[in-house]
Amino acid sequence: MRRELFFLVLIILIILGIVIFFVDISKREQIYFELNTKSNISFLFLVEDDNENLLSMQEVFINIKTGNVGFFGYSYLYRL
């Protein structure tokens, strides 16, 4: 029970850290939640500027049965 609670808190902290780090007030954000199978959950975070240009994309995969967490990130930085 303590182990599952620890992993749940860890997963929540990872997701909150990603959202806080990559999302700025001046940019639009979209968050997608998907239950892939009975044991996999994925969160997709898209950050766009005002012109709908994709600035950043992060995806977090969580396997509920094993507690494994996977991360995929892509950031596009450009100069005006």
mmCIF file of the N, C-alpha and C atoms, coordinates in Angstrom:
data_MODEL
# 
_entry.id   MODEL 
# 
loop_
_atom_site.group_PDB 
_atom_site.id 
_atom_site.type_symbol 
_atom_site.label_atom_id 
_atom_site.label_alt_id 
_atom_site.label_comp_id 
_atom_site.label_asym_id 
_atom_site.label_entity_id 
_atom_site.label_seq_id 
_atom_site.pdbx_PDB_ins_code 
_atom_site.Cartn_x 
_atom_site.Cartn_y 
_atom_site.Cartn_z 
_atom_site.occupancy 
_atom_site.B_iso_or_equiv 
_atom_site.pdbx_formal_charge 
_atom_site.auth_seq_id 
_atom_site.auth_comp_id 
_atom_site.auth_asym_id 
_atom_site.auth_atom_id 
_atom_site.pdbx_PDB_model_num 
ATOM 1   N N  . MET A 1 1  ? 0.821  -1.196 0.000   1.00 0.00 ? 1  MET A N  1 
ATOM 2   C CA . MET A 1 1  ? 0.000  0.000  0.000   1.00 0.00 ? 1  MET A CA 1 
ATOM 3   C C  . MET A 1 1  ? 0.866  1.261  0.000   1.00 0.00 ? 1  MET A C  1 
ATOM 4   N N  . ARG A 1 2  ? 1.908  1.283  0.809   1.00 0.00 ? 2  ARG A N  1 
ATOM 5   C CA . ARG A 1 2  ? 2.774  2.463  0.857   1.00 0.00 ? 2  ARG A CA 1 
ATOM 6   C C  . ARG A 1 2  ? 3.526  2.637  -0.459  1.00 0.00 ? 2  ARG A C  1 
ATOM 7   N N  . ARG A 1 3  ? 3.889  1.514  -1.085  1.00 0.00 ? 3  ARG A N  1 
ATOM 8   C CA . ARG A 1 3  ? 4.629  1.594  -2.354  1.00 0.00 ? 3  ARG A CA 1 
ATOM 9   C C  . ARG A 1 3  ? 3.752  2.196  -3.451  1.00 0.00 ? 3  ARG A C  1 
ATOM 10  N N  . GLU A 1 4  ? 2.498  1.761  -3.537  1.00 0.00 ? 4  GLU A N  1 
ATOM 11  C CA . GLU A 1 4  ? 1.586  2.299  -4.544  1.00 0.00 ? 4  GLU A CA 1 
ATOM 12  C C  . GLU A 1 4  ? 1.320  3.780  -4.308  1.00 0.00 ? 4  GLU A C  1 
ATOM 13  N N  . LEU A 1 5  ? 1.180  4.157  -3.048  1.00 0.00 ? 5  LEU A N  1 
ATOM 14  C CA . LEU A 1 5  ? 0.963  5.560  -2.723  1.00 0.00 ? 5  LEU A CA 1 
ATOM 15  C C  . LEU A 1 5  ? 2.184  6.402  -3.090  1.00 0.00 ? 5  LEU A C  1 
ATOM 16  N N  . PHE A 1 6  ? 3.365  5.872  -2.845  1.00 0.00 ? 6  PHE A N  1 
ATOM 17  C CA . PHE A 1 6  ? 4.600  6.567  -3.208  1.00 0.00 ? 6  PHE A CA 1 
ATOM 18  C C  . PHE A 1 6  ? 4.676  6.793  -4.715  1.00 0.00 ? 6  PHE A C  1 
ATOM 19  N N  . PHE A 1 7  ? 4.378  5.747  -5.515  1.00 0.00 ? 7  PHE A N  1 
ATOM 20  C CA . PHE A 1 7  ? 4.429  5.887  -6.970  1.00 0.00 ? 7  PHE A CA 1 
ATOM 21  C C  . PHE A 1 7  ? 3.359  6.850  -7.469  1.00 0.00 ? 7  PHE A C  1 
ATOM 22  N N  . LEU A 1 8  ? 2.189  6.838  -6.855  1.00 0.00 ? 8  LEU A N  1 
ATOM 23  C CA . LEU A 1 8  ? 1.131  7.753  -7.260  1.00 0.00 ? 8  LEU A CA 1 
ATOM 24  C C  . LEU A 1 8  ? 1.541  9.202  -7.008  1.00 0.00 ? 8  LEU A C  1 
ATOM 25  N N  . VAL A 1 9  ? 2.101  9.479  -5.847  1.00 0.00 ? 9  VAL A N  1 
ATOM 26  C CA . VAL A 1 9  ? 2.570  10.829 -5.534  1.00 0.00 ? 9  VAL A CA 1 
ATOM 27  C C  . VAL A 1 9  ? 3.712  11.226 -6.465  1.00 0.00 ? 9  VAL A C  1 
ATOM 28  N N  . LEU A 1 10 ? 4.618  10.306 -6.740  1.00 0.00 ? 10 LEU A N  1 
ATOM 29  C CA . LEU A 1 10 ? 5.730  10.585 -7.649  1.00 0.00 ? 10 LEU A CA 1 
ATOM 30  C C  . LEU A 1 10 ? 5.233  10.917 -9.052  1.00 0.00 ? 10 LEU A C  1 
ATOM 31  N N  . ILE A 1 11 ? 4.271  10.170 -9.548  1.00 0.00 ? 11 ILE A N  1 
ATOM 32  C CA . ILE A 1 11 ? 3.712  10.417 -10.882 1.00 0.00 ? 11 ILE A CA 1 
ATOM 33  C C  . ILE A 1 11 ? 3.029  11.778 -10.929 1.00 0.00 ? 11 ILE A C  1 
ATOM 34  N N  . ILE A 1 12 ? 2.273  12.104 -9.900  1.00 0.00 ? 12 ILE A N  1 
ATOM 35  C CA . ILE A 1 12 ? 1.594  13.401 -9.859  1.00 0.00 ? 12 ILE A CA 1 
ATOM 36  C C  . ILE A 1 12 ? 2.606  14.539 -9.830  1.00 0.00 ? 12 ILE A C  1 
ATOM 37  N N  . LEU A 1 13 ? 3.677  14.393 -9.065  1.00 0.00 ? 13 LEU A N  1 
ATOM 38  C CA . LEU A 1 13 ? 4.707  15.431 -9.010  1.00 0.00 ? 13 LEU A CA 1 
ATOM 39  C C  . LEU A 1 13 ? 5.424  15.594 -10.347 1.00 0.00 ? 13 LEU A C  1 
ATOM 40  N N  . ILE A 1 14 ? 5.673  14.496 -11.044 1.00 0.00 ? 14 ILE A N  1 
ATOM 41  C CA . ILE A 1 14 ? 6.314  14.567 -12.361 1.00 0.00 ? 14 ILE A CA 1 
ATOM 42  C C  . ILE A 1 14 ? 5.425  15.317 -13.343 1.00 0.00 ? 14 ILE A C  1 
ATOM 43  N N  . ILE A 1 15 ? 4.143  14.989 -13.355 1.00 0.00 ? 15 ILE A N  1 
ATOM 44  C CA . ILE A 1 15 ? 3.215  15.634 -14.281 1.00 0.00 ? 15 ILE A CA 1 
ATOM 45  C C  . ILE A 1 15 ? 3.082  17.119 -13.961 1.00 0.00 ? 15 ILE A C  1 
ATOM 46  N N  . LEU A 1 16 ? 2.957  17.461 -12.686 1.00 0.00 ? 16 LEU A N  1 
ATOM 47  C CA . LEU A 1 16 ? 2.871  18.869 -12.309 1.00 0.00 ? 16 LEU A CA 1 
ATOM 48  C C  . LEU A 1 16 ? 4.148  19.625 -12.652 1.00 0.00 ? 16 LEU A C  1 
ATOM 49  N N  . GLY A 1 17 ? 5.293  18.989 -12.463 1.00 0.00 ? 17 GLY A N  1 
ATOM 50  C CA . GLY A 1 17 ? 6.557  19.624 -12.815 1.00 0.00 ? 17 GLY A CA 1 
ATOM 51  C C  . GLY A 1 17 ? 6.655  19.915 -14.296 1.00 0.00 ? 17 GLY A C  1 
ATOM 52  N N  . ILE A 1 18 ? 6.194  18.996 -15.119 1.00 0.00 ? 18 ILE A N  1 
ATOM 53  C CA . ILE A 1 18 ? 6.225  19.201 -16.568 1.00 0.00 ? 18 ILE A CA 1 
ATOM 54  C C  . ILE A 1 18 ? 5.305  20.347 -16.960 1.00 0.00 ? 18 ILE A C  1 
ATOM 55  N N  . VAL A 1 19 ? 4.106  20.367 -16.402 1.00 0.00 ? 19 VAL A N  1 
ATOM 56  C CA . VAL A 1 19 ? 3.154  21.423 -16.740 1.00 0.00 ? 19 VAL A CA 1 
ATOM 57  C C  . VAL A 1 19 ? 3.682  22.787 -16.304 1.00 0.00 ? 19 VAL A C  1 
ATOM 58  N N  . ILE A 1 20 ? 4.192  22.886 -15.092 1.00 0.00 ? 20 ILE A N  1 
ATOM 59  C CA . ILE A 1 20 ? 4.691  24.168 -14.588 1.00 0.00 ? 20 ILE A CA 1 
ATOM 60  C C  . ILE A 1 20 ? 5.908  24.634 -15.379 1.00 0.00 ? 20 ILE A C  1 
ATOM 61  N N  . PHE A 1 21 ? 6.787  23.725 -15.758 1.00 0.00 ? 21 PHE A N  1 
ATOM 62  C CA . PHE A 1 21 ? 8.014  24.098 -16.458 1.00 0.00 ? 21 PHE A CA 1 
ATOM 63  C C  . PHE A 1 21 ? 7.756  24.542 -17.892 1.00 0.00 ? 21 PHE A C  1 
ATOM 64  N N  . PHE A 1 22 ? 6.863  23.870 -18.601 1.00 0.00 ? 22 PHE A N  1 
ATOM 65  C CA . PHE A 1 22 ? 6.711  24.116 -20.032 1.00 0.00 ? 22 PHE A CA 1 
ATOM 66  C C  . PHE A 1 22 ? 5.581  25.068 -20.402 1.00 0.00 ? 22 PHE A C  1 
ATOM 67  N N  . VAL A 1 23 ? 4.726  25.413 -19.477 1.00 0.00 ? 23 VAL A N  1 
ATOM 68  C CA . VAL A 1 23 ? 3.574  26.241 -19.819 1.00 0.00 ? 23 VAL A CA 1 
ATOM 69  C C  . VAL A 1 23 ? 3.797  27.659 -19.301 1.00 0.00 ? 23 VAL A C  1 
ATOM 70  N N  . ASP A 1 24 ? 3.686  28.610 -20.196 1.00 0.00 ? 24 ASP A N  1 
ATOM 71  C CA . ASP A 1 24 ? 3.809  30.020 -19.845 1.00 0.00 ? 24 ASP A CA 1 
ATOM 72  C C  . ASP A 1 24 ? 2.434  30.657 -20.035 1.00 0.00 ? 24 ASP A C  1 
ATOM 73  N N  . ILE A 1 25 ? 2.148  31.720 -19.313 1.00 0.00 ? 25 ILE A N  1 
ATOM 74  C CA . ILE A 1 25 ? 0.821  32.331 -19.370 1.00 0.00 ? 25 ILE A CA 1 
ATOM 75  C C  . ILE A 1 25 ? 0.514  32.869 -20.767 1.00 0.00 ? 25 ILE A C  1 
ATOM 76  N N  . SER A 1 26 ? 1.516  33.357 -21.487 1.00 0.00 ? 26 SER A N  1 
ATOM 77  C CA . SER A 1 26 ? 1.288  33.962 -22.795 1.00 0.00 ? 26 SER A CA 1 
ATOM 78  C C  . SER A 1 26 ? 1.111  32.932 -23.907 1.00 0.00 ? 26 SER A C  1 
ATOM 79  N N  . LYS A 1 27 ? 1.175  31.687 -23.588 1.00 0.00 ? 27 LYS A N  1 
ATOM 80  C CA . LYS A 1 27 ? 1.065  30.643 -24.605 1.00 0.00 ? 27 LYS A CA 1 
ATOM 81  C C  . LYS A 1 27 ? -0.171 29.793 -24.347 1.00 0.00 ? 27 LYS A C  1 
ATOM 82  N N  . ARG A 1 28 ? -0.697 29.217 -25.403 1.00 0.00 ? 28 ARG A N  1 
ATOM 83  C CA . ARG A 1 28 ? -1.852 28.334 -25.274 1.00 0.00 ? 28 ARG A CA 1 
ATOM 84  C C  . ARG A 1 28 ? -1.376 26.935 -24.952 1.00 0.00 ? 28 ARG A C  1 
ATOM 85  N N  . GLU A 1 29 ? -2.109 26.263 -24.116 1.00 0.00 ? 29 GLU A N  1 
ATOM 86  C CA . GLU A 1 29 ? -1.759 24.897 -23.764 1.00 0.00 ? 29 GLU A CA 1 
ATOM 87  C C  . GLU A 1 29 ? -2.951 23.983 -24.023 1.00 0.00 ? 29 GLU A C  1 
ATOM 88  N N  . GLN A 1 30 ? -2.653 22.787 -24.416 1.00 0.00 ? 30 GLN A N  1 
ATOM 89  C CA . GLN A 1 30 ? -3.666 21.761 -24.587 1.00 0.00 ? 30 GLN A CA 1 
ATOM 90  C C  . GLN A 1 30 ? -3.143 20.505 -23.921 1.00 0.00 ? 30 GLN A C  1 
ATOM 91  N N  . ILE A 1 31 ? -3.988 19.879 -23.150 1.00 0.00 ? 31 ILE A N  1 
ATOM 92  C CA . ILE A 1 31 ? -3.604 18.659 -22.458 1.00 0.00 ? 31 ILE A CA 1 
ATOM 93  C C  . ILE A 1 31 ? -4.576 17.562 -22.867 1.00 0.00 ? 31 ILE A C  1 
ATOM 94  N N  . TYR A 1 32 ? -4.037 16.475 -23.366 1.00 0.00 ? 32 TYR A N  1 
ATOM 95  C CA . TYR A 1 32 ? -4.845 15.334 -23.764 1.00 0.00 ? 32 TYR A CA 1 
ATOM 96  C C  . TYR A 1 32 ? -4.562 14.170 -22.828 1.00 0.00 ? 32 TYR A C  1 
ATOM 97  N N  . PHE A 1 33 ? -5.599 13.484 -22.459 1.00 0.00 ? 33 PHE A N  1 
ATOM 98  C CA . PHE A 1 33 ? -5.494 12.318 -21.590 1.00 0.00 ? 33 PHE A CA 1 
ATOM 99  C C  . PHE A 1 33 ? -6.036 11.124 -22.360 1.00 0.00 ? 33 PHE A C  1 
ATOM 100 N N  . GLU A 1 34 ? -5.315 10.023 -22.316 1.00 0.00 ? 34 GLU A N  1 
ATOM 101 C CA . GLU A 1 34 ? -5.743 8.843  -23.067 1.00 0.00 ? 34 GLU A CA 1 
ATOM 102 C C  . GLU A 1 34 ? -5.459 7.588  -22.259 1.00 0.00 ? 34 GLU A C  1 
ATOM 103 N N  . LEU A 1 35 ? -6.442 6.723  -22.194 1.00 0.00 ? 35 LEU A N  1 
ATOM 104 C CA . LEU A 1 35 ? -6.275 5.411  -21.581 1.00 0.00 ? 35 LEU A CA 1 
ATOM 105 C C  . LEU A 1 35 ? -6.078 4.426  -22.726 1.00 0.00 ? 35 LEU A C  1 
ATOM 106 N N  . ASN A 1 36 ? -4.817 4.051  -22.982 1.00 0.00 ? 36 ASN A N  1 
ATOM 107 C CA . ASN A 1 36 ? -4.489 3.239  -24.152 1.00 0.00 ? 36 ASN A CA 1 
ATOM 108 C C  . ASN A 1 36 ? -5.039 1.823  -24.035 1.00 0.00 ? 36 ASN A C  1 
ATOM 109 N N  . THR A 1 37 ? -4.685 1.149  -22.976 1.00 0.00 ? 37 THR A N  1 
ATOM 110 C CA . THR A 1 37 ? -5.187 -0.199 -22.721 1.00 0.00 ? 37 THR A CA 1 
ATOM 111 C C  . THR A 1 37 ? -5.632 -0.236 -21.271 1.00 0.00 ? 37 THR A C  1 
ATOM 112 N N  . LYS A 1 38 ? -5.823 -1.406 -20.747 1.00 0.00 ? 38 LYS A N  1 
ATOM 113 C CA . LYS A 1 38 ? -6.239 -1.500 -19.349 1.00 0.00 ? 38 LYS A CA 1 
ATOM 114 C C  . LYS A 1 38 ? -5.123 -1.109 -18.393 1.00 0.00 ? 38 LYS A C  1 
ATOM 115 N N  . SER A 1 39 ? -3.884 -1.080 -18.866 1.00 0.00 ? 39 SER A N  1 
ATOM 116 C CA . SER A 1 39 ? -2.782 -0.808 -17.946 1.00 0.00 ? 39 SER A CA 1 
ATOM 117 C C  . SER A 1 39 ? -1.935 0.403  -18.324 1.00 0.00 ? 39 SER A C  1 
ATOM 118 N N  . ASN A 1 40 ? -2.229 1.079  -19.417 1.00 0.00 ? 40 ASN A N  1 
ATOM 119 C CA . ASN A 1 40 ? -1.410 2.223  -19.841 1.00 0.00 ? 40 ASN A CA 1 
ATOM 120 C C  . ASN A 1 40 ? -2.228 3.507  -19.878 1.00 0.00 ? 40 ASN A C  1 
ATOM 121 N N  . ILE A 1 41 ? -1.642 4.567  -19.349 1.00 0.00 ? 41 ILE A N  1 
ATOM 122 C CA . ILE A 1 41 ? -2.231 5.903  -19.397 1.00 0.00 ? 41 ILE A CA 1 
ATOM 123 C C  . ILE A 1 41 ? -1.197 6.817  -20.040 1.00 0.00 ? 41 ILE A C  1 
ATOM 124 N N  . SER A 1 42 ? -1.645 7.727  -20.889 1.00 0.00 ? 42 SER A N  1 
ATOM 125 C CA . SER A 1 42 ? -0.706 8.690  -21.461 1.00 0.00 ? 42 SER A CA 1 
ATOM 126 C C  . SER A 1 42 ? -1.286 10.094 -21.366 1.00 0.00 ? 42 SER A C  1 
ATOM 127 N N  . PHE A 1 43 ? -0.405 11.066 -21.106 1.00 0.00 ? 43 PHE A N  1 
ATOM 128 C CA . PHE A 1 43 ? -0.751 12.475 -21.076 1.00 0.00 ? 43 PHE A CA 1 
ATOM 129 C C  . PHE A 1 43 ? 0.063  13.165 -22.158 1.00 0.00 ? 43 PHE A C  1 
ATOM 130 N N  . LEU A 1 44 ? -0.584 13.962 -22.978 1.00 0.00 ? 44 LEU A N  1 
ATOM 131 C CA . LEU A 1 44 ? 0.090  14.699 -24.041 1.00 0.00 ? 44 LEU A CA 1 
ATOM 132 C C  . LEU A 1 44 ? -0.107 16.189 -23.783 1.00 0.00 ? 44 LEU A C  1 
ATOM 133 N N  . PHE A 1 45 ? 0.992  16.918 -23.636 1.00 0.00 ? 45 PHE A N  1 
ATOM 134 C CA . PHE A 1 45 ? 0.963  18.353 -23.371 1.00 0.00 ? 45 PHE A CA 1 
ATOM 135 C C  . PHE A 1 45 ? 1.460  19.081 -24.612 1.00 0.00 ? 45 PHE A C  1 
ATOM 136 N N  . LEU A 1 46 ? 0.606  19.923 -25.193 1.00 0.00 ? 46 LEU A N  1 
ATOM 137 C CA . LEU A 1 46 ? 0.981  20.727 -26.352 1.00 0.00 ? 46 LEU A CA 1 
ATOM 138 C C  . LEU A 1 46 ? 0.978  22.196 -25.949 1.00 0.00 ? 46 LEU A C  1 
ATOM 139 N N  . VAL A 1 47 ? 2.035  22.916 -26.299 1.00 0.00 ? 47 VAL A N  1 
ATOM 140 C CA . VAL A 1 47 ? 2.133  24.344 -26.000 1.00 0.00 ? 47 VAL A CA 1 
ATOM 141 C C  . VAL A 1 47 ? 2.286  25.080 -27.321 1.00 0.00 ? 47 VAL A C  1 
ATOM 142 N N  . GLU A 1 48 ? 1.373  26.029 -27.571 1.00 0.00 ? 48 GLU A N  1 
ATOM 143 C CA . GLU A 1 48 ? 1.394  26.803 -28.803 1.00 0.00 ? 48 GLU A CA 1 
ATOM 144 C C  . GLU A 1 48 ? 1.484  28.285 -28.464 1.00 0.00 ? 48 GLU A C  1 
ATOM 145 N N  . ASP A 1 49 ? 2.037  29.072 -29.405 1.00 0.00 ? 49 ASP A N  1 
ATOM 146 C CA . ASP A 1 49 ? 2.029  30.518 -29.220 1.00 0.00 ? 49 ASP A CA 1 
ATOM 147 C C  . ASP A 1 49 ? 0.723  31.088 -29.769 1.00 0.00 ? 49 ASP A C  1 
ATOM 148 N N  . ASP A 1 50 ? 0.619  32.416 -29.834 1.00 0.00 ? 50 ASP A N  1 
ATOM 149 C CA . ASP A 1 50 ? -0.625 33.049 -30.268 1.00 0.00 ? 50 ASP A CA 1 
ATOM 150 C C  . ASP A 1 50 ? -0.946 32.794 -31.732 1.00 0.00 ? 50 ASP A C  1 
ATOM 151 N N  . ASN A 1 51 ? 0.065  32.479 -32.541 1.00 0.00 ? 51 ASN A N  1 
ATOM 152 C CA . ASN A 1 51 ? -0.141 32.199 -33.965 1.00 0.00 ? 51 ASN A CA 1 
ATOM 153 C C  . ASN A 1 51 ? -0.348 30.721 -34.241 1.00 0.00 ? 51 ASN A C  1 
ATOM 154 N N  . GLU A 1 52 ? -0.595 29.947 -33.209 1.00 0.00 ? 52 GLU A N  1 
ATOM 155 C CA . GLU A 1 52 ? -0.825 28.505 -33.273 1.00 0.00 ? 52 GLU A CA 1 
ATOM 156 C C  . GLU A 1 52 ? 0.383  27.735 -33.797 1.00 0.00 ? 52 GLU A C  1 
ATOM 157 N N  . ASN A 1 53 ? 1.585  28.241 -33.542 1.00 0.00 ? 53 ASN A N  1 
ATOM 158 C CA . ASN A 1 53 ? 2.802  27.498 -33.846 1.00 0.00 ? 53 ASN A CA 1 
ATOM 159 C C  . ASN A 1 53 ? 3.119  26.598 -32.663 1.00 0.00 ? 53 ASN A C  1 
ATOM 160 N N  . LEU A 1 54 ? 3.438  25.358 -32.951 1.00 0.00 ? 54 LEU A N  1 
ATOM 161 C CA . LEU A 1 54 ? 3.754  24.415 -31.886 1.00 0.00 ? 54 LEU A CA 1 
ATOM 162 C C  . LEU A 1 54 ? 5.129  24.735 -31.313 1.00 0.00 ? 54 LEU A C  1 
ATOM 163 N N  . LEU A 1 55 ? 5.181  25.034 -30.027 1.00 0.00 ? 55 LEU A N  1 
ATOM 164 C CA . LEU A 1 55 ? 6.440  25.358 -29.367 1.00 0.00 ? 55 LEU A CA 1 
ATOM 165 C C  . LEU A 1 55 ? 7.010  24.163 -28.631 1.00 0.00 ? 55 LEU A C  1 
ATOM 166 N N  . SER A 1 56 ? 6.144  23.376 -28.031 1.00 0.00 ? 56 SER A N  1 
ATOM 167 C CA . SER A 1 56 ? 6.631  22.287 -27.201 1.00 0.00 ? 56 SER A CA 1 
ATOM 168 C C  . SER A 1 56 ? 5.590  21.181 -27.153 1.00 0.00 ? 56 SER A C  1 
ATOM 169 N N  . MET A 1 57 ? 6.079  19.948 -27.107 1.00 0.00 ? 57 MET A N  1 
ATOM 170 C CA . MET A 1 57 ? 5.194  18.797 -27.005 1.00 0.00 ? 57 MET A CA 1 
ATOM 171 C C  . MET A 1 57 ? 5.856  17.786 -26.077 1.00 0.00 ? 57 MET A C  1 
ATOM 172 N N  . GLN A 1 58 ? 5.151  17.369 -25.055 1.00 0.00 ? 58 GLN A N  1 
ATOM 173 C CA . GLN A 1 58 ? 5.652  16.367 -24.128 1.00 0.00 ? 58 GLN A CA 1 
ATOM 174 C C  . GLN A 1 58 ? 4.597  15.288 -23.963 1.00 0.00 ? 58 GLN A C  1 
ATOM 175 N N  . GLU A 1 59 ? 5.057  14.075 -23.859 1.00 0.00 ? 59 GLU A N  1 
ATOM 176 C CA . GLU A 1 59 ? 4.140  12.966 -23.620 1.00 0.00 ? 59 GLU A CA 1 
ATOM 177 C C  . GLU A 1 59 ? 4.694  12.120 -22.490 1.00 0.00 ? 59 GLU A C  1 
ATOM 178 N N  . VAL A 1 60 ? 3.824  11.772 -21.570 1.00 0.00 ? 60 VAL A N  1 
ATOM 179 C CA . VAL A 1 60 ? 4.186  10.944 -20.428 1.00 0.00 ? 60 VAL A CA 1 
ATOM 180 C C  . VAL A 1 60 ? 3.361  9.668  -20.507 1.00 0.00 ? 60 VAL A C  1 
ATOM 181 N N  . PHE A 1 61 ? 4.049  8.527  -20.490 1.00 0.00 ? 61 PHE A N  1 
ATOM 182 C CA . PHE A 1 61 ? 3.391  7.225  -20.490 1.00 0.00 ? 61 PHE A CA 1 
ATOM 183 C C  . PHE A 1 61 ? 3.519  6.619  -19.100 1.00 0.00 ? 61 PHE A C  1 
ATOM 184 N N  . ILE A 1 62 ? 2.439  6.110  -18.571 1.00 0.00 ? 62 ILE A N  1 
ATOM 185 C CA . ILE A 1 62 ? 2.459  5.495  -17.248 1.00 0.00 ? 62 ILE A CA 1 
ATOM 186 C C  . ILE A 1 62 ? 1.845  4.108  -17.357 1.00 0.00 ? 62 ILE A C  1 
ATOM 187 N N  . ASN A 1 63 ? 2.609  3.100  -16.944 1.00 0.00 ? 63 ASN A N  1 
ATOM 188 C CA . ASN A 1 63 ? 2.090  1.739  -16.878 1.00 0.00 ? 63 ASN A CA 1 
ATOM 189 C C  . ASN A 1 63 ? 1.606  1.504  -15.455 1.00 0.00 ? 63 ASN A C  1 
ATOM 190 N N  . ILE A 1 64 ? 0.322  1.276  -15.302 1.00 0.00 ? 64 ILE A N  1 
ATOM 191 C CA . ILE A 1 64 ? -0.274 1.163  -13.975 1.00 0.00 ? 64 ILE A CA 1 
ATOM 192 C C  . ILE A 1 64 ? 0.172  -0.108 -13.269 1.00 0.00 ? 64 ILE A C  1 
ATOM 193 N N  . LYS A 1 65 ? 0.290  -1.188 -14.000 1.00 0.00 ? 65 LYS A N  1 
ATOM 194 C CA . LYS A 1 65 ? 0.618  -2.473 -13.364 1.00 0.00 ? 65 LYS A CA 1 
ATOM 195 C C  . LYS A 1 65 ? 2.046  -2.521 -12.844 1.00 0.00 ? 65 LYS A C  1 
ATOM 196 N N  . THR A 1 66 ? 2.997  -1.993 -13.612 1.00 0.00 ? 66 THR A N  1 
ATOM 197 C CA . THR A 1 66 ? 4.405  -2.082 -13.209 1.00 0.00 ? 66 THR A CA 1 
ATOM 198 C C  . THR A 1 66 ? 4.917  -0.809 -12.549 1.00 0.00 ? 66 THR A C  1 
ATOM 199 N N  . GLY A 1 67 ? 4.227  0.309  -12.742 1.00 0.00 ? 67 GLY A N  1 
ATOM 200 C CA . GLY A 1 67 ? 4.691  1.575  -12.186 1.00 0.00 ? 67 GLY A CA 1 
ATOM 201 C C  . GLY A 1 67 ? 5.746  2.262  -13.034 1.00 0.00 ? 67 GLY A C  1 
ATOM 202 N N  . ASN A 1 68 ? 6.012  1.740  -14.232 1.00 0.00 ? 68 ASN A N  1 
ATOM 203 C CA . ASN A 1 68 ? 7.010  2.356  -15.110 1.00 0.00 ? 68 ASN A CA 1 
ATOM 204 C C  . ASN A 1 68 ? 6.466  3.654  -15.705 1.00 0.00 ? 68 ASN A C  1 
ATOM 205 N N  . VAL A 1 69 ? 7.356  4.635  -15.826 1.00 0.00 ? 69 VAL A N  1 
ATOM 206 C CA . VAL A 1 69 ? 6.997  5.930  -16.393 1.00 0.00 ? 69 VAL A CA 1 
ATOM 207 C C  . VAL A 1 69 ? 7.924  6.206  -17.560 1.00 0.00 ? 69 VAL A C  1 
ATOM 208 N N  . GLY A 1 70 ? 7.350  6.548  -18.707 1.00 0.00 ? 70 GLY A N  1 
ATOM 209 C CA . GLY A 1 70 ? 8.132  6.908  -19.881 1.00 0.00 ? 70 GLY A CA 1 
ATOM 210 C C  . GLY A 1 70 ? 7.874  8.357  -20.237 1.00 0.00 ? 70 GLY A C  1 
ATOM 211 N N  . PHE A 1 71 ? 8.848  8.993  -20.872 1.00 0.00 ? 71 PHE A N  1 
ATOM 212 C CA . PHE A 1 71 ? 8.742  10.413 -21.189 1.00 0.00 ? 71 PHE A CA 1 
ATOM 213 C C  . PHE A 1 71 ? 9.258  10.656 -22.594 1.00 0.00 ? 71 PHE A C  1 
ATOM 214 N N  . PHE A 1 72 ? 8.512  11.439 -23.362 1.00 0.00 ? 72 PHE A N  1 
ATOM 215 C CA . PHE A 1 72 ? 8.938  11.864 -24.687 1.00 0.00 ? 72 PHE A CA 1 
ATOM 216 C C  . PHE A 1 72 ? 8.731  13.365 -24.765 1.00 0.00 ? 72 PHE A C  1 
ATOM 217 N N  . GLY A 1 73 ? 9.744  14.107 -25.170 1.00 0.00 ? 73 GLY A N  1 
ATOM 218 C CA . GLY A 1 73 ? 9.615  15.553 -25.238 1.00 0.00 ? 73 GLY A CA 1 
ATOM 219 C C  . GLY A 1 73 ? 10.197 16.113 -26.518 1.00 0.00 ? 73 GLY A C  1 
ATOM 220 N N  . TYR A 1 74 ? 9.593  17.184 -26.994 1.00 0.00 ? 74 TYR A N  1 
ATOM 221 C CA . TYR A 1 74 ? 10.061 17.881 -28.186 1.00 0.00 ? 74 TYR A CA 1 
ATOM 222 C C  . TYR A 1 74 ? 9.833  19.366 -27.954 1.00 0.00 ? 74 TYR A C  1 
ATOM 223 N N  . SER A 1 75 ? 10.839 20.167 -28.143 1.00 0.00 ? 75 SER A N  1 
ATOM 224 C CA . SER A 1 75 ? 10.706 21.618 -28.000 1.00 0.00 ? 75 SER A CA 1 
ATOM 225 C C  . SER A 1 75 ? 11.244 22.290 -29.250 1.00 0.00 ? 75 SER A C  1 
ATOM 226 N N  . TYR A 1 76 ? 10.550 23.291 -29.699 1.00 0.00 ? 76 TYR A N  1 
ATOM 227 C CA . TYR A 1 76 ? 10.963 24.051 -30.870 1.00 0.00 ? 76 TYR A CA 1 
ATOM 228 C C  . TYR A 1 76 ? 11.156 25.492 -30.437 1.00 0.00 ? 76 TYR A C  1 
ATOM 229 N N  . LEU A 1 77 ? 12.369 25.975 -30.523 1.00 0.00 ? 77 LEU A N  1 
ATOM 230 C CA . LEU A 1 77 ? 12.674 27.352 -30.156 1.00 0.00 ? 77 LEU A CA 1 
ATOM 231 C C  . LEU A 1 77 ? 13.039 28.124 -31.412 1.00 0.00 ? 77 LEU A C  1 
ATOM 232 N N  . TYR A 1 78 ? 12.511 29.304 -31.539 1.00 0.00 ? 78 TYR A N  1 
ATOM 233 C CA . TYR A 1 78 ? 12.810 30.123 -32.711 1.00 0.00 ? 78 TYR A CA 1 
ATOM 234 C C  . TYR A 1 78 ? 12.968 31.574 -32.284 1.00 0.00 ? 78 TYR A C  1 
ATOM 235 N N  . ARG A 1 79 ? 13.624 32.343 -33.128 1.00 0.00 ? 79 ARG A N  1 
ATOM 236 C CA . ARG A 1 79 ? 13.813 33.768 -32.867 1.00 0.00 ? 79 ARG A CA 1 
ATOM 237 C C  . ARG A 1 79 ? 12.852 34.565 -33.720 1.00 0.00 ? 79 ARG A C  1 
ATOM 238 N N  . LEU A 1 80 ? 12.385 35.652 -33.160 1.00 0.00 ? 80 LEU A N  1 
ATOM 239 C CA . LEU A 1 80 ? 11.467 36.517 -33.910 1.00 0.00 ? 80 LEU A CA 1 
ATOM 240 C C  . LEU A 1 80 ? 12.230 37.470 -34.792 1.00 0.00 ? 80 LEU A C  1 
# 
